[in-house]
Amino acid sequence: MPVSATRTANGVTVSFTKPLQTLSGASAIGFELCGATCRFAEARVHGNSVELTGDGQPVAKVRYAWADYPVVNLYDADLLPVPVFELPVN
């Protein structure tokens, strides 16, 4: 489960309760950074966190799998998919 989204120098780090892994790719897909508009973000998994690379625009929240039929590849250590979520960025 996602716990928090924290602003970093290059983007946002989302922390989770368990270690994560991607299947069928090196990057996690399905993340969006939202400010005035929402845009997809490059995401890299590091243990129990995901680092999202920002584009210099203000960010107020992070969304994951925010679509009717999302294509995603992020799973926890038990191979359960990460649920759809939206978090404010602190």
Secondary structure by P-SEA (a helix, b strand, c coil): ccccccccccbbbbbcccccccccccccccccccccbbbbbbbbbcccbbbbbbcccccccccccccccccccccccccccccccccccc
